[in-house]
Amino acid sequence: MTNPRIEINLKKIAHNTKTLVELYGSKGIAVVGVTKAVCGYPEIASVLVENGITTLGDSRLSNISRMQKAGVKARFLLLRSPMLSQAEEVINTADCSLNSEISVLKSLSKFALQLGVIHCVILMVELGDLREGLMPDNLHKTIAQILELKGLELVGLGTNLACMGGIIPDESKMNQLSSIATTIEEKFGIVLKIISGGNSANYRWFMHNAGIGRVNSLRLGESLLLGRETLHRKPIPGLFTDAFTLITEVIEAQIKPSLPFGDTGQNAFGNKPLFEDKGFMRRALVGIGQQDVMTSDLKPLSNVEILSASSDHVALNARATKLKVGQEVRFGINYSALLSLMTSPYVSKSIIE
């Protein structure tokens, strides 16, 4: 097998998807499957669709195109606010997009008219996380302008929380979003089909509130792929958290001191690291590094300890494992590690059953 590689267990992803679609569906919430962490990997996207998801969301048009070319049958939502320079490509590629800038919406309208299509728009509302979204006081003016634009259909409102600012999507925030949606419908005489309340961080709100207000859509990535909610990274009962595993190979295994020797300056990343003197130990190097993965987010699945990392190497305290050159070492991963590993062209992707 090629190393380093990430092993992908599609059956575990299928189980997570089916379970969450049924869970959120019990209160009328549809799940948008977010594929950005896996770079629109077609085999994974197909599993999401086969287990009840009808809309896939991604932040990059190239990932959406990748899934479309592979024959994945779904509606596609562009999650990251469109770049003005990409407006024509957005219309050509995505069925719907999240938006917060009227200049971009005008450009989308222009190209939608040229291509003879209707592009769906979800307008994002800023509720405190300070990523994308219009401040609530600016919504009415912008909506009035959107409704005059041909080629676009305003299908809903959305918000993003627990991402850039870590703001919790609690009952108060969801009630605020619901209230804003109702007010807009009454003022403009329209029906908002989609009220997108957030992401995998909404799990606790969903489980602890009998009512969900107007929220009828959530954009889920980490909970589908890694079985966790994202406020505290706790496993969701009944889901698999190990659908992805990193496998690396030992390229050196020798007895060396634990403390570097000589005058100390900055390391390769501009830091001055600190080391604990543990005496001599069996140190193993594995063939992966910071260029491939956020090594701080790796969890060894055997009795070894991550000591440090450079761009191409991770140093391990092999402890009592007696690692040898050529031996494989396995790691569990979190969302940040998954994102970097799936993006790295140097890490092979391997489907396992």
DASULUR-V251222 format. One record per run of one state. SS is the DSSP state (h for helix, s for strand, l for the rest). FROM is the first residue (numbers start at 1). LEN is the number of residues. Records with the same first field share a line. If there is no record, write none. Layout:
# DASULUR-V251222
SS->FROM-LEN + FROM-LEN
This chain:
# DASULUR-V251222
l->1-4 + 26-4 + 35-1 + 39-3 + 51-4 + 59-2 + 70-5 + 79-5 + 94-2 + 100-2 + 116-3 + 127-7 + 147-5 + 160-11 + 189-5 + 197-3 + 209-8 + 221-1 + 227-1 + 229-6 + 236-8 + 258-22 + 287-8 + 301-4 + 310-4 + 318-10 + 334-1 + 344-4 + 353-1
s->5-5 + 30-5 + 55-4 + 75-4 + 96-4 + 119-8 + 134-2 + 152-8 + 194-3 + 217-4 + 228-1 + 235-1 + 244-14 + 280-7 + 298-3 + 305-5 + 314-4 + 328-6 + 348-5
h->10-16 + 36-3 + 42-9 + 61-9 + 84-10 + 102-14 + 136-11 + 171-18 + 200-9 + 222-5 + 295-3 + 335-9
